[in-house]
Amino acid sequence: MFRMLALTVLTMVLMLAQALAAYARPESFADLAEKFSPAVVNITTSTTVAQQAGPAPMVPDGSPFEDLFRQFRDRGQGDDGRARRSSALGSGFVISEDGYIVTNNHVIERADEIIIEFYDGGELEAKVIGTDPKTDIALLKVEANAPLPFVSFGDSDTARVGDWVIAMGNPLGQGFSVSAGIVSARNRALSGTYDDYIQTDAAINRGNSGGPLFDMDGKVVGVNTAILSPNGGSIGIGFSMASNVVTRVIDQLQEFGETRRGWLGVRIQDVTDDVAEAIGLDIAAGALVTDVPDGPAADAGMLAGDVITSFDGVKVADTRELVRQVGNTEVGKSVRVVVFREGGTKTLKITLGRREDAEGMGDDIVGEDGSDATPEAQTLMGLTLTPLDDELRGQLELPGDAVGLVVQDIDPLSEAYEKGLRAGDLVTEAGQQKLNSVADLEDRIEQAREAGRKTLLLLVRSNGQPRFVALSLEDE
């Protein structure tokens, strides 16, 4: 009886182990690769590279090195010194039977000619419909005589860390290739404002750029874009732009030939614990407004020092989330924005502008008239401060109506130095009130203490860029 029970338990354990192994790793990816590979393409680009003129090496006539330098120059410029053509390789995938193709912007950027090579060996020339450098996505179009095999996008938000994924493309120019791995991490940011990368250990190499990352249902959940590597080859850290970002970009490129992102018109920074304490905010969340240049937010009455806690009905966790929410919102839409201001909340109704139209516009920094205080340096909070006068405005290239306190010196052991303040910075506000004199700052310090604050929030401009810094009052 005991032996039968033991055998039964052992059998169940083995069956469970087999089931877990089968669940953990599929027997083969061959069916998926065979089904969707016809929609994956190789991309070859050709670019004219102009020769840069430069001084010729000074070699004396008759020198034994004269022929050597001439050969070196000819190899670099060609026999006639004219511009030469450069080729590059990448990957892409067809998303519609009428020939729309997705790839990376960096694959086709500045290309004069784009050739699409299909899985069956056929080739077609492609034209660029639109590009988005911010997400490194490009949309191409080919004209084919018959419907093309294509793949569909999936919901990247459903991809979980540990899920199996398959990368397809043209690594190192070797032709069609498949690699498999798992989702290693989600919501990675590299350097772009709208980054939302899926990290994977599926092998991605040069030439894979622009190729698809499939889930096990054969849906595209990412566009292979970048790798992290000390040697240029795959070490198991690859990044694919999430499909939910890509589809929004592709829809706009297809409709308009360009992107159209919402624009709020504010400069922002994350809310840290010390900043939250300084302004009386219970939770260190939201986006702290550091500047409000002319734009939609200014028209609606938003102020520097406001903390944006909700945008269009969605809570704002941090600046990155706000930027993405705004960018994904329709241009011209009126949204409700909730801000924390002076211990309470206020709702603003803002009609969004277009980000692309606003880029490159200068921001006017307008202050109040200065006081009649004598510019005498005083030291507070580790900062040696002097009120602005006409001479200092000229030295710092500030507008005539700018006000505030100039940091003339700073204690290198102070908290202010640790948090990045430097000589030449301009402190324009303390406790979210304008500063015209050192006495104003002393008053703000006293008011903060009376209110039981442990920190004081300063608005600082470094090289014209505003940011809030919370400094401790304990040592004052």
Secondary structure, DSSP 8 states (H G I E B T S, - for coil): -HHHHHHHHHHHHHHHHHHHHHHHS-S-SHHHHHHHGGGEEEEEEEEEE-----------TT-TTHHHHHHHHHHHH-TT---EEEEEEEEEEE-STT-EEEEEHHHHTT-SEEEEE-TTS-EEE-EEEEEETTTTEEEEE---SS------B--GGG--TT-EEEEEE-GGG--SEEEEEEEEEEEE--S-TT--EEEE-S---TT-TT-EEE-TTS-EEEEEEEE--SSSS-SS-EEEEEHHHHHHHHHHHHHHSS---EE---EEEE--HHHHHHHT-SSS-SEEEEE--SSHHHHTT--TT-EEEEETTEE--SHHHHHHHHHTS-TT-EEEEEEEETTEEEEEEEE-EEHHHHTT-----------------EEETTEEEEE--HHHHHHTT--TT--SEEEEEE-TTSHHHHTT--TT-EEEEETTEE-SSHHHHHHHHHHHHHTT-SEEEEEEEETTEEEEEEEE-TT-
